[in-house]
């Protein structure tokens, strides 16, 4: 394009420069620069972003027309619109090198409030911005306050300031705090309650040791998985026992009862008002393993004599029966006692005799048509016996009798006799062997 270079200024004396175009350049000029020089910047890729540039001098450099002017007053009259590129958003910034007054004269100001949520830790910092408006709705004052949350702790300026009982919530500190747990009043020997709802369940993982002198359980139902309960557990293995141990039952207005081990006698005892020894495996010695009147008074009668007949512990009693004094008319032996369970007992002479004779004699029927030798167990434990044999007609039967022989090997046994026949008695012979013990 042909051009005419002017080396001097052109003064139009107030006349218009019409149909003129500003020099379009993709790069800002760098030569022959002086304040006021202009060009049209075509470097942006979109035409809507092209802009008019003016050189403000060596200090300000190239400025976009509409950019702030340093240390100057910018007046925007009614009808003038400040905007960014079509469909774009941005920020209108006043860059000032010192505090300046910025005034907006307008009928109304519209503000958009944005709410943001943030999570802050103890010791964190945040800014709180507050705005005041004039009665016309103009922005009056914008105040920014920086707030720092207190740190967690008990020192001055912290969240728990002055609360020296709570230093931290670490596991070590909690263990220390629990070991020093005291009642609300801080006084000794007071109750400490854990939880307020009686329906709650408190679970302790691990073992539980109670070091106090008294453990009170108000539960109405107690379930124990252990099948053996150990009492006197604080007695060391090298210490001899001296304290009784057992279970006591509270019976309200009635006397309590207990089941316990008596260390002084090494015996189990039951106490229902009077301590009684409980019989265990082994012999029981009257007067030693028993307590109380275990023998009632014995009273003699016709034909019965008694010795040491009074009641009490350690008393030995004996009875003697004189059969000559028995009632011949009634044939009755009467043994009388006292008390509801000790009514008179009566026995026939035949009954008494049979009982006495059962310890003095024995009888057995023999004969099977094949055996000639019979070994009879009379159970009288002596060879001093009288042996008689007779048949069903009462006739005496003769046989060979040997005392103290229990088998064909002639094994000695005082409870047996051997009866031998030359020929085997028939099975219907009905031979009875009667054996009497000699006193």
VEXRO-810559 format. One line per field, with one value per residue (C-alpha): chain; x negated, y negated, z negated; residue number from 1; residue in three letters. Coordinates in steps of 0.2 Angstrom, whole numbers, plus 5000, padded with zeros to 4 digits. Layout:
BEGIN
kette <- (A, ...)
c1 <- (X, ...)
c2 <- (Y, ...)
c3 <- (Z, ...)
nr <- (NUM, ...)
rest <- (ALA, ...)
This chain:
BEGIN
kette <- (A, A, A, A, A, A, A, A, A, A, A, A, A, A, A, A, A, A, A, A, A, A, A, A, A, A, A, A, A, A, A, A, A, A, A, A, A, A, A, A, A, A, A, A, A, A, A, A, A, A, A, A, A, A, A, A, A, A, A, A, A, A, A, A, A, A, A, A, A, A, A, A, A, A, A, A, A, A, A, A, A, A, A, A, A, A, A, A, A, A, A, A, A, A, A, A, A, A, A, A, A, A, A, A, A, A, A, A, A, A, A, A, A, A, A, A, A, A, A, A, A, A, A, A, A, A, A, A, A, A, A, A, A, A, A, A, A, A, A, A, A, A, A, A, A, A, A, A, A, A, A, A, A, A, A, A, A, A, A, A, A, A, A, A, A, A, A, A, A, A, A, A, A, A, A, A, A, A, A, A, A, A, A, A, A, A, A, A, A, A, A, A, A, A, A, A, A, A, A, A, A, A, A, A, A, A, A, A, A, A, A, A, A, A, A, A, A, A, A, A, A, A, A, A, A, A, A, A, A, A, A, A, A, A, A, A, A, A, A, A, A, A, A, A, A, A, A, A, A, A, A, A, A, A, A, A, A, A, A, A, A, A, A, A, A, A, A, A, A, A, A, A, A, A, A, A, A, A, A, A, A, A, A, A, A, A, A, A, A, A, A, A, A, A, A, A, A, A, A, A, A, A, A, A, A, A, A, A, A, A, A, A, A, A, A, A, A, A, A, A, A, A, A, A, A, A, A, A, A, A, A, A, A, A, A, A, A, A, A, A, A, A, A, A, A, A, A, A, A, A, A, A, A, A, A, A, A, A, A, A, A, A, A, A, A, A, A, A, A, A, A, A, A, A, A, A, A, A, A, A, A, A, A, A, A, A, A, A, A, A, A, A, A, A, A, A, A, A, A, A, A, A, A, A, A, A, A, A, A, A, A, A, A, A, A, A, A, A, A, A, A, A, A, A, A, A, A, A, A, A, A, A, A, A, A, A, A, A, A)
c1 <- (5000, 4993, 4991, 4986, 4974, 4977, 4962, 4972, 4988, 5004, 5016, 5034, 5039, 5054, 5060, 5065, 5054, 5067, 5067, 5051, 5045, 5033, 5017, 5021, 5006, 5004, 4989, 4987, 4975, 4958, 4950, 4954, 4964, 4971, 4986, 5003, 4998, 5012, 5015, 5028, 5022, 5028, 5017, 5032, 5039, 5057, 5062, 5073, 5058, 5048, 5045, 5038, 5022, 5013, 4996, 4995, 4977, 4962, 4969, 4987, 4982, 4996, 5014, 5030, 5043, 5054, 5040, 5037, 5027, 5014, 5017, 5032, 5050, 5061, 5079, 5092, 5108, 5125, 5128, 5110, 5109, 5094, 5094, 5082, 5082, 5099, 5104, 5089, 5086, 5072, 5067, 5066, 5051, 5045, 5026, 5020, 5003, 5010, 5027, 5039, 5058, 5069, 5087, 5101, 5116, 5131, 5149, 5147, 5134, 5138, 5127, 5126, 5122, 5113, 5112, 5098, 5095, 5078, 5072, 5060, 5049, 5045, 5032, 5038, 5041, 5055, 5060, 5077, 5083, 5097, 5104, 5114, 5126, 5132, 5151, 5150, 5144, 5126, 5111, 5105, 5092, 5084, 5076, 5065, 5062, 5049, 5054, 5043, 5050, 5042, 5031, 5036, 5028, 5029, 5016, 5022, 5030, 5035, 5052, 5051, 5043, 5042, 5049, 5033, 5042, 5043, 5027, 5030, 5040, 5026, 5027, 5013, 5022, 5039, 5031, 5023, 5040, 5049, 5037, 5040, 5059, 5068, 5086, 5093, 5090, 5072, 5074, 5067, 5079, 5093, 5103, 5098, 5112, 5108, 5123, 5141, 5152, 5154, 5159, 5142, 5129, 5111, 5099, 5081, 5069, 5056, 5055, 5062, 5053, 5062, 5050, 5062, 5068, 5086, 5094, 5113, 5124, 5142, 5146, 5161, 5154, 5135, 5128, 5111, 5102, 5089, 5095, 5084, 5085, 5069, 5070, 5056, 5046, 5034, 5027, 5009, 5004, 4991, 5004, 5013, 5032, 5040, 5057, 5073, 5080, 5098, 5114, 5127, 5145, 5154, 5171, 5178, 5187, 5182, 5165, 5152, 5146, 5129, 5119, 5100, 5084, 5078, 5059, 5059, 5066, 5062, 5080, 5094, 5108, 5126, 5132, 5151, 5149, 5139, 5123, 5124, 5111, 5115, 5112, 5099, 5091, 5083, 5089, 5098, 5094, 5109, 5104, 5090, 5098, 5115, 5123, 5139, 5149, 5148, 5154, 5170, 5174, 5177, 5189, 5189, 5204, 5209, 5195, 5185, 5171, 5161, 5144, 5139, 5156, 5155, 5154, 5139, 5123, 5110, 5123, 5122, 5138, 5142, 5157, 5159, 5175, 5180, 5191, 5197, 5206, 5216, 5235, 5241, 5258, 5257, 5240, 5235, 5219, 5222, 5208, 5214, 5206, 5210, 5215, 5226, 5215, 5211, 5228, 5229, 5223, 5230, 5223, 5230, 5219, 5218, 5211, 5198, 5193, 5191, 5180, 5169, 5168, 5163, 5146, 5145, 5151, 5153, 5163, 5163, 5172, 5161, 5163, 5162, 5161, 5142, 5131, 5124, 5114, 5122, 5112, 5124, 5120, 5128, 5120, 5117, 5098, 5094, 5091, 5100, 5117, 5130, 5136, 5152, 5160, 5178, 5191, 5208, 5215, 5204, 5193, 5174, 5163, 5145, 5131, 5113, 5110, 5093, 5092, 5082, 5080, 5086, 5082, 5076, 5058, 5061, 5059, 5061, 5075, 5084, 5100, 5102, 5106, 5105, 5119, 5115, 5127, 5122, 5135, 5143, 5159, 5174, 5180, 5197, 5188, 5191, 5176, 5174, 5157, 5159, 5144, 5142, 5128, 5121, 5119)
c2 <- (5000, 4983, 4971, 4953, 4950, 4934, 4928, 4914, 4913, 4911, 4898, 4899, 4884, 4892, 4900, 4919, 4933, 4943, 4960, 4964, 4981, 4984, 4994, 5013, 5022, 5040, 5034, 5018, 5006, 5004, 4989, 4970, 4972, 4957, 4955, 4954, 4966, 4978, 4994, 5007, 5023, 5038, 5051, 5060, 5075, 5069, 5053, 5049, 5048, 5035, 5019, 5001, 4999, 4982, 4979, 4971, 4968, 4978, 4980, 4987, 4994, 5000, 4999, 5005, 4991, 4993, 5000, 4990, 4975, 4973, 4959, 4952, 4950, 4960, 4954, 4965, 4955, 4962, 4973, 4979, 4998, 5007, 5024, 5038, 5048, 5055, 5070, 5068, 5065, 5056, 5045, 5026, 5022, 5005, 5005, 4991, 4988, 4980, 4978, 4969, 4965, 4975, 4969, 4976, 4965, 4975, 4977, 4995, 5008, 5026, 5039, 5058, 5068, 5084, 5096, 5108, 5122, 5127, 5139, 5131, 5139, 5132, 5118, 5115, 5098, 5090, 5073, 5066, 5052, 5040, 5026, 5011, 5001, 4983, 4979, 4978, 4996, 4990, 5000, 4990, 5001, 5018, 5025, 5041, 5049, 5064, 5076, 5090, 5104, 5109, 5124, 5139, 5139, 5131, 5117, 5099, 5095, 5114, 5122, 5129, 5115, 5116, 5134, 5143, 5159, 5162, 5161, 5172, 5187, 5199, 5217, 5214, 5199, 5208, 5223, 5210, 5201, 5217, 5223, 5206, 5207, 5199, 5194, 5178, 5170, 5176, 5183, 5200, 5215, 5209, 5219, 5217, 5221, 5226, 5223, 5217, 5229, 5246, 5254, 5251, 5265, 5261, 5273, 5275, 5283, 5293, 5298, 5288, 5286, 5278, 5273, 5266, 5275, 5276, 5281, 5278, 5286, 5280, 5291, 5303, 5315, 5320, 5331, 5338, 5349, 5355, 5371, 5370, 5354, 5352, 5344, 5337, 5335, 5322, 5335, 5339, 5357, 5356, 5350, 5362, 5360, 5351, 5344, 5354, 5353, 5356, 5349, 5340, 5337, 5321, 5327, 5310, 5310, 5329, 5334, 5335, 5352, 5357, 5371, 5370, 5378, 5378, 5376, 5380, 5397, 5400, 5405, 5398, 5391, 5385, 5371, 5369, 5361, 5376, 5381, 5399, 5410, 5416, 5435, 5439, 5455, 5465, 5470, 5457, 5457, 5452, 5438, 5432, 5431, 5427, 5413, 5414, 5428, 5442, 5455, 5453, 5459, 5478, 5485, 5503, 5514, 5531, 5543, 5529, 5521, 5505, 5498, 5479, 5476, 5457, 5446, 5436, 5437, 5450, 5461, 5480, 5489, 5508, 5519, 5536, 5547, 5560, 5573, 5580, 5564, 5564, 5565, 5583, 5577, 5566, 5571, 5553, 5544, 5525, 5512, 5495, 5477, 5459, 5445, 5445, 5457, 5468, 5477, 5494, 5508, 5526, 5542, 5560, 5573, 5583, 5568, 5564, 5582, 5583, 5568, 5575, 5592, 5585, 5581, 5599, 5612, 5615, 5628, 5635, 5648, 5660, 5675, 5675, 5693, 5691, 5683, 5692, 5678, 5661, 5646, 5635, 5616, 5613, 5596, 5599, 5597, 5611, 5630, 5631, 5636, 5650, 5658, 5668, 5676, 5682, 5686, 5679, 5692, 5685, 5701, 5699, 5701, 5707, 5700, 5696, 5677, 5668, 5650, 5636, 5644, 5633, 5643, 5660, 5653, 5653, 5634, 5629, 5616, 5615, 5609, 5626, 5644, 5660, 5673, 5689, 5704, 5722, 5720, 5704, 5699, 5698, 5681, 5684, 5690, 5674, 5675, 5660, 5655, 5645, 5636, 5629, 5618, 5623, 5608)
c3 <- (5000, 5005, 4991, 4988, 4973, 4963, 4953, 4945, 4935, 4944, 4936, 4942, 4932, 4925, 4941, 4942, 4947, 4956, 4964, 4955, 4949, 4935, 4940, 4936, 4930, 4923, 4913, 4903, 4911, 4902, 4912, 4912, 4896, 4888, 4876, 4885, 4900, 4904, 4914, 4916, 4908, 4919, 4910, 4902, 4911, 4911, 4919, 4904, 4893, 4904, 4895, 4896, 4888, 4882, 4877, 4860, 4859, 4853, 4836, 4841, 4857, 4869, 4861, 4868, 4870, 4855, 4843, 4827, 4827, 4813, 4801, 4810, 4808, 4820, 4822, 4829, 4834, 4836, 4851, 4851, 4849, 4843, 4850, 4854, 4871, 4877, 4866, 4855, 4836, 4827, 4813, 4813, 4803, 4797, 4796, 4785, 4777, 4762, 4753, 4764, 4763, 4775, 4777, 4786, 4789, 4794, 4789, 4783, 4781, 4783, 4773, 4775, 4760, 4761, 4747, 4745, 4732, 4726, 4712, 4700, 4687, 4670, 4673, 4691, 4698, 4709, 4716, 4712, 4724, 4719, 4730, 4724, 4736, 4736, 4736, 4755, 4756, 4760, 4753, 4738, 4729, 4733, 4718, 4718, 4701, 4699, 4686, 4679, 4669, 4653, 4652, 4642, 4625, 4607, 4609, 4611, 4627, 4631, 4632, 4615, 4606, 4587, 4588, 4581, 4578, 4597, 4606, 4621, 4626, 4629, 4624, 4611, 4603, 4603, 4593, 4581, 4579, 4576, 4563, 4553, 4556, 4541, 4537, 4542, 4526, 4525, 4508, 4502, 4499, 4511, 4524, 4542, 4555, 4573, 4584, 4580, 4589, 4580, 4596, 4604, 4605, 4601, 4610, 4603, 4615, 4606, 4588, 4573, 4556, 4541, 4528, 4515, 4499, 4503, 4520, 4521, 4535, 4536, 4551, 4549, 4561, 4561, 4576, 4573, 4586, 4573, 4565, 4550, 4538, 4528, 4511, 4500, 4517, 4508, 4497, 4503, 4506, 4492, 4479, 4468, 4468, 4453, 4460, 4463, 4480, 4487, 4493, 4481, 4486, 4479, 4473, 4468, 4452, 4449, 4444, 4458, 4463, 4470, 4478, 4474, 4471, 4453, 4453, 4434, 4437, 4455, 4459, 4469, 4458, 4460, 4449, 4447, 4430, 4424, 4433, 4439, 4447, 4464, 4466, 4479, 4485, 4471, 4453, 4443, 4424, 4413, 4402, 4414, 4431, 4424, 4413, 4403, 4395, 4407, 4394, 4385, 4367, 4366, 4353, 4348, 4345, 4340, 4346, 4354, 4344, 4350, 4345, 4346, 4353, 4353, 4369, 4375, 4384, 4382, 4371, 4374, 4372, 4371, 4369, 4362, 4366, 4354, 4364, 4347, 4344, 4360, 4359, 4361, 4362, 4377, 4384, 4387, 4385, 4382, 4385, 4379, 4384, 4382, 4394, 4409, 4419, 4405, 4402, 4394, 4406, 4403, 4411, 4409, 4400, 4416, 4425, 4411, 4411, 4430, 4430, 4416, 4424, 4441, 4433, 4425, 4438, 4456, 4466, 4484, 4494, 4505, 4517, 4536, 4540, 4546, 4534, 4519, 4511, 4506, 4500, 4490, 4486, 4469, 4466, 4447, 4448, 4437, 4437, 4421, 4428, 4425, 4441, 4442, 4458, 4459, 4473, 4476, 4463, 4450, 4450, 4446, 4461, 4459, 4469, 4468, 4462, 4463, 4456, 4463, 4481, 4496, 4511, 4518, 4516, 4497, 4496, 4478, 4475, 4458, 4467, 4476, 4472, 4483, 4483, 4492, 4497, 4503, 4516, 4523, 4515, 4526, 4532, 4522, 4507, 4498, 4487, 4476, 4468, 4452, 4445, 4427, 4421, 4404, 4392)
nr <- (1, 2, 3, 4, 5, 6, 7, 8, 9, 10, 11, 12, 13, 14, 15, 16, 17, 18, 19, 20, 21, 22, 23, 24, 25, 26, 27, 28, 29, 30, 31, 32, 33, 34, 35, 36, 37, 38, 39, 40, 41, 42, 43, 44, 45, 46, 47, 48, 49, 50, 51, 52, 53, 54, 55, 56, 57, 58, 59, 60, 61, 62, 63, 64, 65, 66, 67, 68, 69, 70, 71, 72, 73, 74, 75, 76, 77, 78, 79, 80, 81, 82, 83, 84, 85, 86, 87, 88, 89, 90, 91, 92, 93, 94, 95, 96, 97, 98, 99, 100, 101, 102, 103, 104, 105, 106, 107, 108, 109, 110, 111, 112, 113, 114, 115, 116, 117, 118, 119, 120, 121, 122, 123, 124, 125, 126, 127, 128, 129, 130, 131, 132, 133, 134, 135, 136, 137, 138, 139, 140, 141, 142, 143, 144, 145, 146, 147, 148, 149, 150, 151, 152, 153, 154, 155, 156, 157, 158, 159, 160, 161, 162, 163, 164, 165, 166, 167, 168, 169, 170, 171, 172, 173, 174, 175, 176, 177, 178, 179, 180, 181, 182, 183, 184, 185, 186, 187, 188, 189, 190, 191, 192, 193, 194, 195, 196, 197, 198, 199, 200, 201, 202, 203, 204, 205, 206, 207, 208, 209, 210, 211, 212, 213, 214, 215, 216, 217, 218, 219, 220, 221, 222, 223, 224, 225, 226, 227, 228, 229, 230, 231, 232, 233, 234, 235, 236, 237, 238, 239, 240, 241, 242, 243, 244, 245, 246, 247, 248, 249, 250, 251, 252, 253, 254, 255, 256, 257, 258, 259, 260, 261, 262, 263, 264, 265, 266, 267, 268, 269, 270, 271, 272, 273, 274, 275, 276, 277, 278, 279, 280, 281, 282, 283, 284, 285, 286, 287, 288, 289, 290, 291, 292, 293, 294, 295, 296, 297, 298, 299, 300, 301, 302, 303, 304, 305, 306, 307, 308, 309, 310, 311, 312, 313, 314, 315, 316, 317, 318, 319, 320, 321, 322, 323, 324, 325, 326, 327, 328, 329, 330, 331, 332, 333, 334, 335, 336, 337, 338, 339, 340, 341, 342, 343, 344, 345, 346, 347, 348, 349, 350, 351, 352, 353, 354, 355, 356, 357, 358, 359, 360, 361, 362, 363, 364, 365, 366, 367, 368, 369, 370, 371, 372, 373, 374, 375, 376, 377, 378, 379, 380, 381, 382, 383, 384, 385, 386, 387, 388, 389, 390, 391, 392, 393, 394, 395, 396, 397, 398, 399, 400, 401, 402, 403, 404, 405, 406, 407, 408, 409, 410, 411, 412, 413, 414, 415, 416, 417, 418, 419, 420, 421, 422, 423, 424, 425, 426, 427, 428, 429, 430, 431, 432, 433, 434, 435, 436, 437, 438, 439)
rest <- (UNK, UNK, UNK, UNK, UNK, UNK, UNK, UNK, UNK, UNK, UNK, UNK, UNK, UNK, UNK, UNK, UNK, UNK, UNK, UNK, UNK, UNK, UNK, UNK, UNK, UNK, UNK, UNK, UNK, UNK, UNK, UNK, UNK, UNK, UNK, UNK, UNK, UNK, UNK, UNK, UNK, UNK, UNK, UNK, UNK, UNK, UNK, UNK, UNK, UNK, UNK, UNK, UNK, UNK, UNK, UNK, UNK, UNK, UNK, UNK, UNK, UNK, UNK, UNK, UNK, UNK, UNK, UNK, UNK, UNK, UNK, UNK, UNK, UNK, UNK, UNK, UNK, UNK, UNK, UNK, UNK, UNK, UNK, UNK, UNK, UNK, UNK, UNK, UNK, UNK, UNK, UNK, UNK, UNK, UNK, UNK, UNK, UNK, UNK, UNK, UNK, UNK, UNK, UNK, UNK, UNK, UNK, UNK, UNK, UNK, UNK, UNK, UNK, UNK, UNK, UNK, UNK, UNK, UNK, UNK, UNK, UNK, UNK, UNK, UNK, UNK, UNK, UNK, UNK, UNK, UNK, UNK, UNK, UNK, UNK, UNK, UNK, UNK, UNK, UNK, UNK, UNK, UNK, UNK, UNK, UNK, UNK, UNK, UNK, UNK, UNK, UNK, UNK, UNK, UNK, UNK, UNK, UNK, UNK, UNK, UNK, UNK, UNK, UNK, UNK, UNK, UNK, UNK, UNK, UNK, UNK, UNK, UNK, UNK, UNK, UNK, UNK, UNK, UNK, UNK, UNK, UNK, UNK, UNK, UNK, UNK, UNK, UNK, UNK, UNK, UNK, UNK, UNK, UNK, UNK, UNK, UNK, UNK, UNK, UNK, UNK, UNK, UNK, UNK, UNK, UNK, UNK, UNK, UNK, UNK, UNK, UNK, UNK, UNK, UNK, UNK, UNK, UNK, UNK, UNK, UNK, UNK, UNK, UNK, UNK, UNK, UNK, UNK, UNK, UNK, UNK, UNK, UNK, UNK, UNK, UNK, UNK, UNK, UNK, UNK, UNK, UNK, UNK, UNK, UNK, UNK, UNK, UNK, UNK, UNK, UNK, UNK, UNK, UNK, UNK, UNK, UNK, UNK, UNK, UNK, UNK, UNK, UNK, UNK, UNK, UNK, UNK, UNK, UNK, UNK, UNK, UNK, UNK, UNK, UNK, UNK, UNK, UNK, UNK, UNK, UNK, UNK, UNK, UNK, UNK, UNK, UNK, UNK, UNK, UNK, UNK, UNK, UNK, UNK, UNK, UNK, UNK, UNK, UNK, UNK, UNK, UNK, UNK, UNK, UNK, UNK, UNK, UNK, UNK, UNK, UNK, UNK, UNK, UNK, UNK, UNK, UNK, UNK, UNK, UNK, UNK, UNK, UNK, UNK, UNK, UNK, UNK, UNK, UNK, UNK, UNK, UNK, UNK, UNK, UNK, UNK, UNK, UNK, UNK, UNK, UNK, UNK, UNK, UNK, UNK, UNK, UNK, UNK, UNK, UNK, UNK, UNK, UNK, UNK, UNK, UNK, UNK, UNK, UNK, UNK, UNK, UNK, UNK, UNK, UNK, UNK, UNK, UNK, UNK, UNK, UNK, UNK, UNK, UNK, UNK, UNK, UNK, UNK, UNK, UNK, UNK, UNK, UNK, UNK, UNK, UNK, UNK, UNK, UNK, UNK, UNK, UNK, UNK, UNK, UNK, UNK, UNK, UNK, UNK, UNK, UNK, UNK, UNK, UNK, UNK, UNK, UNK, UNK, UNK, UNK, UNK, UNK, UNK, UNK, UNK, UNK, UNK, UNK, UNK, UNK, UNK, UNK, UNK, UNK, UNK, UNK, UNK, UNK, UNK, UNK, UNK, UNK, UNK, UNK, UNK, UNK, UNK, UNK, UNK)
